[in-house]
Amino acid sequence: MTDAPESGQVKLFCLETRATIAQVEKLFKDMHEALRANCQIKLDMSDVEVVDTAILQLLLVFINEIKAVSGDIEWTGVSAPFRRSAELIGLDTYLDLPE
């Protein structure tokens, strides 16, 4: 992604077409740094065609942590496959996906 974010910055997370467990470690690290720096968080899942439960679970934990700290999160895009995967395992409402 990028260098460590600074406080007050906007951090945009765009997942790749295939969002799988292979990206979890780096995504966790980048999200943790953004949370620690108190960044405004934006999530763009508009390019995602395949997403596995490891990514969805990580996003859920991340969103819950953001809500506990600042509550500021913005979805800038959600693909139909991403939404369908979240719905299949019942996480769509917990992820606060936009309509």
mmCIF file of the C-alpha atoms, coordinates in Angstrom:
data_MODEL
# 
_entry.id   MODEL 
# 
loop_
_atom_site.group_PDB 
_atom_site.id 
_atom_site.type_symbol 
_atom_site.label_atom_id 
_atom_site.label_alt_id 
_atom_site.label_comp_id 
_atom_site.label_asym_id 
_atom_site.label_entity_id 
_atom_site.label_seq_id 
_atom_site.pdbx_PDB_ins_code 
_atom_site.Cartn_x 
_atom_site.Cartn_y 
_atom_site.Cartn_z 
_atom_site.occupancy 
_atom_site.B_iso_or_equiv 
_atom_site.pdbx_formal_charge 
_atom_site.auth_seq_id 
_atom_site.auth_comp_id 
_atom_site.auth_asym_id 
_atom_site.auth_atom_id 
_atom_site.pdbx_PDB_model_num 
ATOM 1  C CA . MET A 1 1  ? 0.000   0.000   0.000  1.00 0.00 ? 1  MET A CA 1 
ATOM 2  C CA . THR A 1 2  ? 1.788   3.164   1.196  1.00 0.00 ? 2  THR A CA 1 
ATOM 3  C CA . ASP A 1 3  ? 4.083   4.399   3.936  1.00 0.00 ? 3  ASP A CA 1 
ATOM 4  C CA . ALA A 1 4  ? 2.715   4.670   7.466  1.00 0.00 ? 4  ALA A CA 1 
ATOM 5  C CA . PRO A 1 5  ? -0.127  7.204   7.540  1.00 0.00 ? 5  PRO A CA 1 
ATOM 6  C CA . GLU A 1 6  ? -0.030  10.378  9.586  1.00 0.00 ? 6  GLU A CA 1 
ATOM 7  C CA . SER A 1 7  ? -2.764  11.481  11.980 1.00 0.00 ? 7  SER A CA 1 
ATOM 8  C CA . GLY A 1 8  ? -5.664  13.216  10.270 1.00 0.00 ? 8  GLY A CA 1 
ATOM 9  C CA . GLN A 1 9  ? -4.967  11.751  6.855  1.00 0.00 ? 9  GLN A CA 1 
ATOM 10 C CA . VAL A 1 10 ? -7.514  9.908   4.768  1.00 0.00 ? 10 VAL A CA 1 
ATOM 11 C CA . LYS A 1 11 ? -6.568  6.285   4.184  1.00 0.00 ? 11 LYS A CA 1 
ATOM 12 C CA . LEU A 1 12 ? -8.244  4.512   1.266  1.00 0.00 ? 12 LEU A CA 1 
ATOM 13 C CA . PHE A 1 13 ? -8.209  0.716   1.209  1.00 0.00 ? 13 PHE A CA 1 
ATOM 14 C CA . CYS A 1 14 ? -8.926  -0.754  -2.234 1.00 0.00 ? 14 CYS A CA 1 
ATOM 15 C CA . LEU A 1 15 ? -8.984  -4.512  -2.417 1.00 0.00 ? 15 LEU A CA 1 
ATOM 16 C CA . GLU A 1 16 ? -7.795  -6.402  -5.463 1.00 0.00 ? 16 GLU A CA 1 
ATOM 17 C CA . THR A 1 17 ? -10.025 -8.401  -7.797 1.00 0.00 ? 17 THR A CA 1 
ATOM 18 C CA . ARG A 1 18 ? -9.255  -11.543 -5.767 1.00 0.00 ? 18 ARG A CA 1 
ATOM 19 C CA . ALA A 1 19 ? -9.262  -10.692 -2.059 1.00 0.00 ? 19 ALA A CA 1 
ATOM 20 C CA . THR A 1 20 ? -8.037  -13.797 -0.267 1.00 0.00 ? 20 THR A CA 1 
ATOM 21 C CA . ILE A 1 21 ? -6.199  -14.959 2.807  1.00 0.00 ? 21 ILE A CA 1 
ATOM 22 C CA . ALA A 1 22 ? -2.952  -14.297 0.921  1.00 0.00 ? 22 ALA A CA 1 
ATOM 23 C CA . GLN A 1 23 ? -3.499  -10.540 1.485  1.00 0.00 ? 23 GLN A CA 1 
ATOM 24 C CA . VAL A 1 24 ? -4.661  -10.734 5.113  1.00 0.00 ? 24 VAL A CA 1 
ATOM 25 C CA . GLU A 1 25 ? -1.302  -10.187 6.824  1.00 0.00 ? 25 GLU A CA 1 
ATOM 26 C CA . LYS A 1 26 ? -0.418  -7.036  4.847  1.00 0.00 ? 26 LYS A CA 1 
ATOM 27 C CA . LEU A 1 27 ? -3.963  -5.697  5.021  1.00 0.00 ? 27 LEU A CA 1 
ATOM 28 C CA . PHE A 1 28 ? -4.013  -6.226  8.796  1.00 0.00 ? 28 PHE A CA 1 
ATOM 29 C CA . LYS A 1 29 ? -0.722  -4.362  9.187  1.00 0.00 ? 29 LYS A CA 1 
ATOM 30 C CA . ASP A 1 30 ? -1.851  -1.452  6.999  1.00 0.00 ? 30 ASP A CA 1 
ATOM 31 C CA . MET A 1 31 ? -5.214  -1.208  8.745  1.00 0.00 ? 31 MET A CA 1 
ATOM 32 C CA . HIS A 1 32 ? -3.611  -1.329  12.175 1.00 0.00 ? 32 HIS A CA 1 
ATOM 33 C CA . GLU A 1 33 ? -1.250  1.521   11.217 1.00 0.00 ? 33 GLU A CA 1 
ATOM 34 C CA . ALA A 1 34 ? -4.140  3.621   9.888  1.00 0.00 ? 34 ALA A CA 1 
ATOM 35 C CA . LEU A 1 35 ? -6.161  3.008   13.036 1.00 0.00 ? 35 LEU A CA 1 
ATOM 36 C CA . ARG A 1 36 ? -3.207  3.872   15.264 1.00 0.00 ? 36 ARG A CA 1 
ATOM 37 C CA . ALA A 1 37 ? -2.664  7.103   13.307 1.00 0.00 ? 37 ALA A CA 1 
ATOM 38 C CA . ASN A 1 38 ? -6.340  8.022   13.731 1.00 0.00 ? 38 ASN A CA 1 
ATOM 39 C CA . CYS A 1 39 ? -6.890  8.303   9.976  1.00 0.00 ? 39 CYS A CA 1 
ATOM 40 C CA . GLN A 1 40 ? -10.224 8.808   8.301  1.00 0.00 ? 40 GLN A CA 1 
ATOM 41 C CA . ILE A 1 41 ? -10.915 5.409   6.711  1.00 0.00 ? 41 ILE A CA 1 
ATOM 42 C CA . LYS A 1 42 ? -12.431 4.793   3.288  1.00 0.00 ? 42 LYS A CA 1 
ATOM 43 C CA . LEU A 1 43 ? -13.079 1.321   1.898  1.00 0.00 ? 43 LEU A CA 1 
ATOM 44 C CA . ASP A 1 44 ? -13.399 0.604   -1.824 1.00 0.00 ? 44 ASP A CA 1 
ATOM 45 C CA . MET A 1 45 ? -14.466 -2.914  -2.738 1.00 0.00 ? 45 MET A CA 1 
ATOM 46 C CA . SER A 1 46 ? -15.783 -2.025  -6.199 1.00 0.00 ? 46 SER A CA 1 
ATOM 47 C CA . ASP A 1 47 ? -13.184 -4.159  -8.052 1.00 0.00 ? 47 ASP A CA 1 
ATOM 48 C CA . VAL A 1 48 ? -13.601 -7.272  -5.895 1.00 0.00 ? 48 VAL A CA 1 
ATOM 49 C CA . GLU A 1 49 ? -14.825 -10.305 -7.823 1.00 0.00 ? 49 GLU A CA 1 
ATOM 50 C CA . VAL A 1 50 ? -13.817 -12.971 -5.271 1.00 0.00 ? 50 VAL A CA 1 
ATOM 51 C CA . VAL A 1 51 ? -13.526 -12.495 -1.510 1.00 0.00 ? 51 VAL A CA 1 
ATOM 52 C CA . ASP A 1 52 ? -12.969 -15.151 1.110  1.00 0.00 ? 52 ASP A CA 1 
ATOM 53 C CA . THR A 1 53 ? -14.117 -15.285 4.697  1.00 0.00 ? 53 THR A CA 1 
ATOM 54 C CA . ALA A 1 54 ? -10.684 -14.369 6.079  1.00 0.00 ? 54 ALA A CA 1 
ATOM 55 C CA . ILE A 1 55 ? -10.908 -10.945 4.409  1.00 0.00 ? 55 ILE A CA 1 
ATOM 56 C CA . LEU A 1 56 ? -14.527 -10.444 5.456  1.00 0.00 ? 56 LEU A CA 1 
ATOM 57 C CA . GLN A 1 57 ? -13.701 -11.345 9.055  1.00 0.00 ? 57 GLN A CA 1 
ATOM 58 C CA . LEU A 1 58 ? -10.717 -8.985  9.086  1.00 0.00 ? 58 LEU A CA 1 
ATOM 59 C CA . LEU A 1 59 ? -12.875 -6.162  7.732  1.00 0.00 ? 59 LEU A CA 1 
ATOM 60 C CA . LEU A 1 60 ? -15.493 -6.833  10.403 1.00 0.00 ? 60 LEU A CA 1 
ATOM 61 C CA . VAL A 1 61 ? -12.912 -6.628  13.195 1.00 0.00 ? 61 VAL A CA 1 
ATOM 62 C CA . PHE A 1 62 ? -11.407 -3.493  11.658 1.00 0.00 ? 62 PHE A CA 1 
ATOM 63 C CA . ILE A 1 63 ? -14.800 -1.781  11.290 1.00 0.00 ? 63 ILE A CA 1 
ATOM 64 C CA . ASN A 1 64 ? -15.707 -2.626  14.889 1.00 0.00 ? 64 ASN A CA 1 
ATOM 65 C CA . GLU A 1 65 ? -12.412 -1.160  16.105 1.00 0.00 ? 65 GLU A CA 1 
ATOM 66 C CA . ILE A 1 66 ? -12.963 2.013   14.089 1.00 0.00 ? 66 ILE A CA 1 
ATOM 67 C CA . LYS A 1 67 ? -16.468 2.396   15.496 1.00 0.00 ? 67 LYS A CA 1 
ATOM 68 C CA . ALA A 1 68 ? -15.104 2.031   19.022 1.00 0.00 ? 68 ALA A CA 1 
ATOM 69 C CA . VAL A 1 69 ? -12.442 4.691   18.454 1.00 0.00 ? 69 VAL A CA 1 
ATOM 70 C CA . SER A 1 70 ? -13.908 7.269   16.101 1.00 0.00 ? 70 SER A CA 1 
ATOM 71 C CA . GLY A 1 71 ? -16.883 5.825   14.268 1.00 0.00 ? 71 GLY A CA 1 
ATOM 72 C CA . ASP A 1 72 ? -15.679 7.358   11.012 1.00 0.00 ? 72 ASP A CA 1 
ATOM 73 C CA . ILE A 1 73 ? -15.710 4.957   8.087  1.00 0.00 ? 73 ILE A CA 1 
ATOM 74 C CA . GLU A 1 74 ? -16.872 5.463   4.537  1.00 0.00 ? 74 GLU A CA 1 
ATOM 75 C CA . TRP A 1 75 ? -17.602 2.877   1.865  1.00 0.00 ? 75 TRP A CA 1 
ATOM 76 C CA . THR A 1 76 ? -16.741 4.331   -1.545 1.00 0.00 ? 76 THR A CA 1 
ATOM 77 C CA . GLY A 1 77 ? -17.714 1.240   -3.529 1.00 0.00 ? 77 GLY A CA 1 
ATOM 78 C CA . VAL A 1 78 ? -18.986 -2.301  -3.092 1.00 0.00 ? 78 VAL A CA 1 
ATOM 79 C CA . SER A 1 79 ? -19.131 -4.798  -5.953 1.00 0.00 ? 79 SER A CA 1 
ATOM 80 C CA . ALA A 1 80 ? -22.040 -7.205  -6.350 1.00 0.00 ? 80 ALA A CA 1 
ATOM 81 C CA . PRO A 1 81 ? -19.781 -10.257 -5.722 1.00 0.00 ? 81 PRO A CA 1 
ATOM 82 C CA . PHE A 1 82 ? -18.411 -8.690  -2.527 1.00 0.00 ? 82 PHE A CA 1 
ATOM 83 C CA . ARG A 1 83 ? -21.935 -7.922  -1.278 1.00 0.00 ? 83 ARG A CA 1 
ATOM 84 C CA . ARG A 1 84 ? -23.159 -11.416 -2.185 1.00 0.00 ? 84 ARG A CA 1 
ATOM 85 C CA . SER A 1 85 ? -20.291 -13.061 -0.290 1.00 0.00 ? 85 SER A CA 1 
ATOM 86 C CA . ALA A 1 86 ? -20.961 -10.937 2.794  1.00 0.00 ? 86 ALA A CA 1 
ATOM 87 C CA . GLU A 1 87 ? -24.675 -11.750 2.603  1.00 0.00 ? 87 GLU A CA 1 
ATOM 88 C CA . LEU A 1 88 ? -24.015 -15.500 2.246  1.00 0.00 ? 88 LEU A CA 1 
ATOM 89 C CA . ILE A 1 89 ? -22.225 -15.657 5.581  1.00 0.00 ? 89 ILE A CA 1 
ATOM 90 C CA . GLY A 1 90 ? -24.471 -13.088 7.269  1.00 0.00 ? 90 GLY A CA 1 
ATOM 91 C CA . LEU A 1 91 ? -21.945 -10.276 7.650  1.00 0.00 ? 91 LEU A CA 1 
ATOM 92 C CA . ASP A 1 92 ? -23.547 -7.699  5.353  1.00 0.00 ? 92 ASP A CA 1 
ATOM 93 C CA . THR A 1 93 ? -25.421 -5.897  8.143  1.00 0.00 ? 93 THR A CA 1 
ATOM 94 C CA . TYR A 1 94 ? -22.465 -6.078  10.533 1.00 0.00 ? 94 TYR A CA 1 
ATOM 95 C CA . LEU A 1 95 ? -20.184 -4.553  7.898  1.00 0.00 ? 95 LEU A CA 1 
ATOM 96 C CA . ASP A 1 96 ? -22.653 -1.670  7.451  1.00 0.00 ? 96 ASP A CA 1 
ATOM 97 C CA . LEU A 1 97 ? -22.514 -1.995  3.671  1.00 0.00 ? 97 LEU A CA 1 
ATOM 98 C CA . PRO A 1 98 ? -24.116 0.899   1.830  1.00 0.00 ? 98 PRO A CA 1 
ATOM 99 C CA . GLU A 1 99 ? -27.430 0.327   0.067  1.00 0.00 ? 99 GLU A CA 1 
# 
